[in-house]
């Protein structure tokens, strides 16, 4: 997350909106900026509540992380999931009851591979393929009659205001959209930043809110092992490898300007007929991956799926691949 926006502004935006396309009217009761899962669900609920709503989607693909590879749901109490979220997971469940959905394994083979895949008593399925999540969200939108403006974002200086109140948006394709209320459902607060809402970036110090796990957290050797950071292992004069910081960033618990590491959340498979090869890029530089190579050499018993990254099973022998440790799928330091 790049921008941490003041909570009071979020409180002023707690209404939802729904989508529209090029031929639709240029005004709405509620406008949502960002077709993340939150934006889509807000649009559906607003439409069901009788509000004229619009969703602006800078991406051509709606659904955000939910349709982009994060198919393993994090939850606490499954029975506490209600409303549109419950409807979504029940639709996922119903979709996977169709035998035609199972190409590389059967449903019975899948549901036993992880204890949290399916709740048969609730008729809800928690793990799913990105394309199925996209299909379900698109169908829910289509049933309400709402439309999405896809592939369009804010023009420069595109937030139209009367005093401190947003009255409309001017978009990158030249259209303008007026609204009574605007909701920022982007991941990084793009609309709020463009509207001039104050924000900060970085990590707070522990002392700011009397907490213990904020700010700088430096990995110790229990996590990283004794891996040389130098181009020639053990030779300080050879210089540091790429991505290695030359000095300690600060004391644990201090604040700084840094933001959360980006994570590559990939959908992988061990079904050979459904694979696309991972090809060597034209500009491949092995030094960028030398730290990971040294970690592997230092842990000869490590396995890819258990030590380097987490592989949560998705339907049809796919995975939700997630970070696990400092040498994994988080792009630490960048």
The 8 nearest C-alpha neighbors of each residue, nearest first, counted from 0:
[[1, 187, 2, 259, 258, 186, 3, 261],
 [2, 0, 187, 258, 200, 3, 259, 201],
 [3, 1, 200, 187, 0, 4, 199, 188],
 [2, 4, 199, 198, 200, 5, 1, 0],
 [5, 3, 198, 2, 6, 199, 197, 188],
 [4, 6, 7, 8, 198, 3, 9, 197],
 [7, 5, 9, 8, 4, 10, 3, 11],
 [8, 6, 10, 9, 5, 11, 4, 12],
 [7, 9, 11, 10, 6, 5, 12, 4],
 [10, 8, 6, 12, 11, 7, 13, 5],
 [9, 11, 7, 8, 12, 13, 6, 14],
 [10, 12, 8, 9, 13, 7, 14, 182],
 [13, 11, 9, 182, 10, 14, 8, 181],
 [14, 12, 10, 11, 9, 15, 182, 181],
 [13, 15, 12, 182, 16, 41, 29, 45],
 [16, 14, 41, 45, 42, 29, 31, 182],
 [15, 17, 42, 52, 29, 31, 30, 53],
 [42, 16, 18, 53, 52, 54, 145, 43],
 [53, 147, 19, 17, 54, 146, 145, 52],
 [18, 146, 20, 147, 53, 148, 23, 145],
 [21, 19, 148, 23, 22, 147, 146, 18],
 [20, 22, 23, 148, 19, 24, 174, 147],
 [21, 23, 20, 24, 19, 25, 148, 146],
 [22, 24, 20, 21, 19, 25, 146, 26],
 [25, 23, 26, 22, 27, 19, 176, 21],
 [26, 24, 176, 177, 23, 175, 27, 174],
 [25, 27, 177, 176, 178, 24, 28, 167],
 [28, 26, 178, 51, 52, 29, 177, 53],
 [27, 29, 179, 51, 178, 52, 50, 180],
 [30, 28, 16, 180, 52, 27, 181, 178],
 [31, 29, 53, 181, 16, 52, 54, 178],
 [30, 32, 54, 182, 16, 181, 183, 53],
 [31, 33, 55, 183, 184, 54, 182, 185],
 [32, 34, 185, 184, 56, 35, 55, 38],
 [35, 33, 38, 56, 61, 39, 62, 54],
 [34, 36, 63, 62, 38, 37, 33, 61],
 [35, 37, 62, 39, 38, 40, 63, 34],
 [38, 36, 35, 40, 39, 41, 184, 34],
 [39, 37, 34, 35, 41, 184, 36, 40],
 [38, 40, 36, 42, 41, 37, 34, 35],
 [41, 39, 43, 37, 42, 38, 36, 44],
 [40, 42, 15, 38, 44, 39, 43, 16],
 [17, 43, 41, 16, 39, 45, 40, 15],
 [42, 44, 40, 46, 41, 45, 17, 47],
 [45, 43, 47, 41, 46, 42, 48, 40],
 [46, 44, 48, 42, 15, 50, 47, 16],
 [47, 45, 50, 49, 43, 48, 44, 42],
 [46, 48, 44, 45, 49, 43, 143, 50],
 [49, 47, 45, 46, 50, 44, 43, 51],
 [48, 50, 46, 47, 45, 51, 44, 52],
 [51, 49, 46, 45, 48, 52, 28, 29],
 [50, 52, 28, 27, 46, 29, 49, 53],
 [51, 53, 17, 16, 29, 27, 30, 28],
 [18, 52, 54, 17, 30, 16, 19, 31],
 [55, 53, 18, 31, 17, 147, 30, 32],
 [54, 56, 32, 148, 33, 31, 147, 57],
 [55, 57, 149, 34, 33, 58, 148, 150],
 [56, 58, 150, 151, 152, 149, 55, 33],
 [59, 57, 150, 56, 60, 149, 61, 151],
 [58, 60, 150, 149, 61, 57, 56, 151],
 [61, 59, 58, 62, 63, 149, 56, 66],
 [60, 62, 34, 63, 35, 59, 58, 56],
 [61, 63, 35, 36, 66, 65, 34, 64],
 [64, 62, 35, 65, 66, 61, 67, 36],
 [63, 65, 67, 66, 69, 68, 62, 35],
 [64, 66, 63, 69, 62, 67, 70, 36],
 [67, 65, 129, 62, 133, 64, 132, 63],
 [66, 68, 64, 65, 129, 63, 69, 62],
 [69, 67, 266, 129, 70, 265, 264, 66],
 [70, 68, 65, 64, 71, 67, 319, 264],
 [69, 71, 127, 126, 68, 319, 128, 72],
 [72, 70, 126, 69, 319, 125, 73, 311],
 [71, 73, 125, 70, 126, 74, 69, 127],
 [74, 72, 71, 75, 125, 70, 115, 126],
 [75, 73, 76, 72, 77, 80, 125, 79],
 [74, 76, 77, 73, 79, 78, 80, 72],
 [75, 77, 78, 79, 74, 80, 73, 81],
 [76, 78, 79, 80, 75, 74, 118, 121],
 [77, 79, 76, 80, 81, 121, 75, 85],
 [78, 80, 77, 76, 81, 75, 85, 74],
 [81, 79, 78, 85, 77, 84, 82, 76],
 [82, 80, 85, 84, 79, 83, 86, 78],
 [83, 81, 85, 84, 86, 80, 87, 44],
 [82, 84, 86, 85, 87, 81, 40, 44],
 [85, 83, 87, 86, 82, 81, 88, 80],
 [84, 86, 81, 88, 83, 87, 82, 80],
 [85, 87, 83, 89, 84, 88, 90, 82],
 [88, 86, 84, 90, 85, 89, 83, 91],
 [89, 87, 91, 123, 85, 90, 124, 86],
 [90, 88, 123, 92, 86, 91, 87, 122],
 [89, 91, 93, 87, 92, 88, 94, 86],
 [90, 92, 88, 94, 89, 93, 124, 87],
 [91, 93, 124, 89, 123, 90, 95, 94],
 [94, 92, 90, 96, 95, 91, 89, 97],
 [95, 93, 91, 96, 92, 97, 90, 100],
 [94, 96, 97, 92, 93, 100, 91, 98],
 [95, 97, 93, 94, 98, 92, 106, 100],
 [96, 98, 95, 99, 100, 94, 93, 101],
 [99, 97, 100, 101, 96, 95, 106, 105],
 [98, 100, 101, 97, 102, 95, 96, 94],
 [101, 99, 98, 97, 95, 102, 94, 96],
 [100, 102, 99, 105, 98, 104, 103, 315],
 [101, 103, 104, 315, 100, 99, 105, 98],
 [102, 104, 315, 101, 316, 270, 105, 314],
 [105, 103, 315, 102, 101, 108, 316, 106],
 [106, 104, 108, 107, 101, 109, 103, 102],
 [105, 107, 109, 108, 110, 101, 104, 95],
 [106, 108, 105, 109, 110, 111, 104, 112],
 [109, 107, 105, 106, 110, 111, 104, 112],
 [108, 110, 106, 107, 111, 112, 314, 105],
 [109, 111, 112, 107, 116, 108, 106, 117],
 [112, 110, 109, 113, 108, 114, 107, 116],
 [111, 113, 109, 110, 312, 114, 108, 116],
 [112, 114, 115, 111, 116, 110, 312, 311],
 [115, 113, 116, 111, 112, 117, 110, 118],
 [116, 114, 113, 117, 125, 118, 126, 110],
 [115, 117, 126, 125, 113, 114, 110, 124],
 [116, 118, 124, 115, 125, 119, 123, 110],
 [119, 117, 123, 121, 120, 122, 124, 116],
 [118, 120, 122, 121, 117, 123, 124, 92],
 [119, 121, 118, 122, 123, 117, 78, 124],
 [122, 120, 123, 118, 119, 78, 89, 77],
 [123, 121, 119, 120, 89, 118, 92, 124],
 [122, 124, 89, 88, 92, 118, 121, 117],
 [125, 123, 117, 92, 88, 91, 126, 116],
 [124, 126, 116, 72, 117, 88, 71, 123],
 [127, 125, 71, 116, 70, 313, 124, 72],
 [126, 128, 70, 313, 314, 129, 125, 131],
 [127, 129, 131, 130, 70, 313, 314, 132],
 [130, 128, 66, 132, 131, 68, 67, 133],
 [129, 131, 133, 132, 128, 134, 66, 67],
 [132, 130, 134, 133, 128, 129, 135, 127],
 [133, 131, 129, 135, 66, 134, 130, 136],
 [134, 132, 130, 136, 66, 131, 135, 137],
 [133, 135, 131, 137, 132, 136, 138, 130],
 [134, 136, 138, 132, 133, 137, 139, 131],
 [137, 135, 139, 133, 138, 134, 140, 132],
 [138, 136, 140, 134, 135, 139, 133, 141],
 [137, 139, 141, 135, 140, 136, 134, 142],
 [140, 138, 136, 142, 137, 141, 135, 143],
 [139, 141, 137, 138, 143, 142, 145, 136],
 [140, 142, 138, 144, 143, 139, 137, 145],
 [143, 141, 139, 140, 144, 138, 145, 137],
 [142, 144, 140, 141, 145, 43, 139, 46],
 [145, 143, 141, 142, 140, 146, 46, 18],
 [144, 146, 18, 143, 140, 17, 19, 141],
 [145, 147, 19, 18, 20, 144, 148, 17],
 [18, 146, 148, 19, 54, 20, 149, 55],
 [149, 147, 20, 55, 19, 56, 18, 54],
 [150, 148, 56, 59, 151, 147, 57, 58],
 [149, 151, 57, 59, 58, 56, 148, 152],
 [152, 150, 57, 149, 171, 56, 172, 170],
 [151, 153, 57, 171, 170, 154, 150, 56],
 [154, 152, 170, 171, 157, 169, 155, 168],
 [153, 155, 171, 157, 170, 169, 156, 152],
 [154, 156, 157, 153, 171, 158, 170, 169],
 [157, 155, 158, 154, 193, 153, 169, 159],
 [156, 158, 169, 154, 155, 168, 153, 159],
 [157, 159, 168, 156, 194, 167, 160, 169],
 [160, 158, 167, 166, 168, 165, 157, 161],
 [161, 159, 165, 166, 164, 162, 163, 158],
 [160, 162, 164, 163, 165, 166, 159, 167],
 [161, 163, 164, 160, 165, 166, 159, 194],
 [162, 164, 161, 160, 165, 194, 195, 166],
 [163, 165, 161, 160, 162, 166, 159, 180],
 [166, 164, 160, 159, 167, 161, 163, 158],
 [167, 165, 160, 159, 178, 177, 164, 161],
 [168, 166, 177, 159, 176, 178, 165, 158],
 [169, 167, 158, 176, 157, 175, 159, 170],
 [168, 170, 175, 157, 154, 174, 153, 158],
 [171, 169, 153, 154, 173, 174, 172, 152],
 [170, 172, 154, 173, 153, 152, 151, 169],
 [173, 171, 170, 174, 151, 154, 152, 169],
 [174, 172, 170, 171, 169, 175, 154, 153],
 [175, 173, 170, 172, 169, 176, 171, 25],
 [174, 176, 169, 168, 170, 25, 173, 177],
 [177, 175, 25, 168, 167, 26, 169, 178],
 [176, 178, 167, 26, 166, 25, 27, 168],
 [179, 177, 27, 26, 28, 180, 167, 166],
 [180, 178, 28, 29, 166, 27, 181, 177],
 [179, 181, 29, 178, 30, 28, 182, 165],
 [182, 180, 30, 29, 31, 183, 12, 178],
 [183, 181, 31, 12, 184, 30, 32, 15],
 [182, 184, 32, 185, 190, 31, 188, 191],
 [185, 183, 33, 38, 32, 182, 31, 37],
 [184, 186, 33, 183, 187, 188, 32, 189],
 [185, 187, 188, 184, 0, 35, 189, 33],
 [188, 186, 189, 2, 185, 1, 0, 3],
 [187, 189, 191, 190, 185, 186, 192, 2],
 [190, 188, 192, 191, 187, 193, 185, 183],
 [191, 189, 193, 192, 188, 183, 194, 32],
 [190, 192, 194, 188, 196, 193, 189, 195],
 [191, 193, 189, 195, 194, 196, 190, 188],
 [194, 192, 190, 195, 191, 189, 158, 156],
 [195, 193, 191, 192, 196, 158, 190, 165],
 [194, 196, 192, 193, 197, 191, 190, 198],
 [195, 197, 191, 192, 194, 198, 193, 4],
 [198, 196, 195, 4, 199, 5, 192, 191],
 [199, 197, 4, 3, 2, 196, 5, 200],
 [198, 200, 3, 2, 201, 4, 197, 5],
 [201, 199, 2, 3, 256, 1, 258, 198],
 [200, 202, 256, 257, 258, 255, 203, 199],
 [201, 203, 214, 254, 255, 257, 256, 204],
 [204, 202, 254, 214, 213, 205, 207, 201],
 [203, 205, 254, 253, 214, 206, 207, 252],
 [206, 204, 210, 252, 213, 211, 207, 209],
 [205, 207, 209, 204, 208, 210, 252, 253],
 [208, 206, 204, 205, 209, 203, 210, 254],
 [207, 209, 210, 206, 205, 204, 203, 211],
 [210, 208, 206, 205, 207, 211, 204, 213],
 [209, 211, 205, 208, 212, 206, 213, 207],
 [210, 212, 205, 213, 209, 252, 206, 214],
 [213, 211, 210, 205, 252, 214, 216, 215],
 [214, 212, 205, 252, 204, 211, 203, 210],
 [213, 215, 254, 252, 202, 204, 253, 203],
 [214, 216, 251, 252, 253, 254, 217, 250],
 [215, 217, 251, 214, 218, 252, 213, 212],
 [216, 218, 219, 215, 251, 247, 248, 250],
 [219, 217, 222, 216, 220, 223, 325, 221],
 [218, 220, 221, 222, 217, 223, 224, 216],
 [221, 219, 224, 223, 222, 225, 218, 226],
 [220, 222, 219, 224, 223, 218, 225, 324],
 [223, 221, 220, 219, 224, 218, 324, 325],
 [224, 222, 220, 221, 219, 325, 225, 218],
 [225, 223, 220, 226, 221, 222, 294, 297],
 [224, 226, 220, 227, 223, 297, 221, 294],
 [227, 225, 224, 228, 293, 294, 223, 290],
 [226, 228, 232, 229, 233, 225, 293, 290],
 [229, 227, 239, 240, 226, 243, 230, 232],
 [228, 230, 239, 231, 232, 240, 238, 227],
 [229, 231, 240, 239, 237, 238, 232, 228],
 [230, 232, 229, 234, 237, 233, 235, 238],
 [233, 231, 227, 229, 234, 230, 228, 235],
 [232, 234, 227, 235, 231, 229, 228, 230],
 [235, 233, 231, 236, 232, 237, 229, 230],
 [234, 236, 237, 238, 229, 233, 239, 231],
 [235, 237, 238, 234, 229, 231, 239, 230],
 [238, 236, 235, 230, 234, 231, 229, 239],
 [239, 237, 236, 229, 230, 235, 240, 234],
 [240, 238, 229, 230, 228, 243, 241, 237],
 [239, 241, 230, 229, 243, 228, 242, 238],
 [240, 242, 243, 287, 239, 286, 244, 230],
 [243, 241, 244, 240, 332, 287, 333, 331],
 [244, 242, 241, 240, 245, 239, 228, 332],
 [245, 243, 246, 242, 247, 248, 239, 332],
 [246, 244, 243, 247, 239, 248, 228, 242],
 [247, 245, 244, 248, 249, 243, 239, 250],
 [246, 248, 249, 245, 244, 250, 217, 215],
 [249, 247, 246, 250, 215, 244, 217, 255],
 [250, 248, 247, 251, 253, 215, 255, 252],
 [249, 251, 253, 252, 215, 248, 247, 216],
 [250, 252, 215, 216, 253, 249, 217, 214],
 [251, 253, 214, 215, 205, 204, 213, 250],
 [254, 252, 204, 214, 215, 251, 250, 205],
 [255, 253, 204, 214, 203, 202, 215, 252],
 [254, 256, 202, 201, 257, 253, 214, 203],
 [257, 255, 201, 200, 202, 258, 254, 203],
 [258, 256, 201, 255, 202, 259, 200, 254],
 [259, 257, 201, 1, 260, 202, 200, 0],
 [258, 260, 0, 261, 257, 1, 201, 331],
 [261, 259, 331, 330, 329, 262, 258, 332],
 [260, 262, 330, 329, 259, 263, 331, 333],
 [263, 261, 329, 328, 264, 330, 260, 322],
 [262, 264, 328, 265, 329, 261, 321, 330],
 [265, 263, 321, 320, 68, 262, 69, 319],
 [266, 264, 320, 68, 263, 267, 319, 321],
 [265, 267, 319, 318, 68, 320, 317, 264],
 [266, 268, 318, 317, 265, 320, 319, 269],
 [269, 267, 317, 270, 316, 318, 274, 266],
 [268, 270, 271, 316, 317, 267, 274, 273],
 [271, 269, 273, 268, 272, 316, 274, 103],
 [270, 272, 274, 273, 269, 268, 275, 103],
 [273, 271, 270, 274, 275, 269, 103, 268],
 [274, 272, 271, 270, 275, 268, 269, 103],
 [275, 273, 271, 272, 276, 270, 268, 269],
 [274, 276, 277, 273, 271, 272, 278, 268],
 [277, 275, 278, 274, 279, 271, 273, 267],
 [278, 276, 275, 279, 280, 274, 267, 268],
 [277, 279, 276, 280, 275, 281, 283, 282],
 [278, 280, 281, 283, 277, 282, 276, 284],
 [281, 279, 283, 282, 278, 284, 277, 285],
 [280, 282, 283, 279, 284, 278, 285, 277],
 [281, 283, 280, 284, 279, 285, 287, 278],
 [284, 282, 280, 281, 285, 279, 287, 286],
 [283, 285, 286, 287, 282, 288, 280, 281],
 [284, 286, 287, 288, 289, 283, 292, 282],
 [285, 287, 289, 288, 284, 241, 240, 290],
 [288, 286, 285, 241, 289, 284, 242, 290],
 [289, 287, 286, 285, 291, 290, 292, 284],
 [288, 290, 286, 292, 291, 287, 293, 285],
 [291, 289, 293, 292, 288, 294, 228, 226],
 [290, 292, 294, 289, 293, 288, 326, 295],
 [293, 291, 289, 295, 290, 294, 296, 288],
 [294, 292, 296, 290, 295, 291, 297, 289],
 [293, 295, 291, 297, 292, 296, 290, 298],
 [296, 294, 298, 292, 297, 293, 291, 299],
 [297, 295, 293, 298, 294, 299, 292, 291],
 [296, 298, 294, 295, 293, 299, 226, 224],
 [299, 297, 295, 301, 296, 300, 294, 293],
 [300, 298, 301, 296, 297, 295, 302, 294],
 [301, 299, 298, 302, 295, 297, 296, 306],
 [300, 302, 298, 299, 306, 303, 295, 305],
 [301, 303, 306, 305, 304, 300, 307, 299],
 [304, 302, 307, 306, 305, 308, 301, 309],
 [305, 303, 310, 308, 302, 309, 306, 307],
 [306, 304, 302, 303, 309, 308, 307, 310],
 [305, 307, 302, 301, 303, 308, 304, 323],
 [308, 306, 303, 327, 323, 305, 304, 326],
 [309, 307, 323, 322, 304, 327, 306, 321],
 [308, 310, 321, 320, 304, 305, 323, 322],
 [309, 311, 320, 318, 304, 319, 312, 308],
 [310, 312, 319, 318, 309, 320, 313, 71],
 [313, 311, 318, 317, 310, 319, 314, 316],
 [312, 314, 318, 317, 127, 126, 128, 316],
 [315, 313, 316, 317, 127, 109, 128, 312],
 [316, 314, 103, 104, 317, 101, 102, 313],
 [317, 315, 314, 268, 270, 269, 103, 313],
 [316, 318, 268, 313, 267, 315, 314, 312],
 [319, 317, 312, 313, 267, 311, 266, 310],
 [318, 320, 311, 266, 310, 70, 69, 265],
 [321, 319, 310, 265, 309, 318, 264, 266],
 [322, 320, 309, 264, 308, 319, 323, 328],
 [321, 323, 328, 308, 327, 329, 309, 324],
 [324, 322, 308, 327, 309, 307, 321, 306],
 [323, 325, 326, 327, 322, 307, 222, 308],
 [324, 326, 327, 223, 323, 222, 331, 329],
 [327, 325, 324, 291, 307, 328, 294, 323],
 [326, 328, 307, 322, 308, 329, 323, 325],
 [327, 329, 322, 263, 262, 330, 321, 308],
 [330, 328, 262, 331, 261, 327, 322, 260],
 [331, 329, 261, 260, 333, 262, 328, 332],
 [332, 330, 260, 329, 333, 261, 325, 242],
 [331, 333, 330, 242, 260, 243, 244, 257],
 [332, 331, 330, 260, 261, 242, 258, 329]]
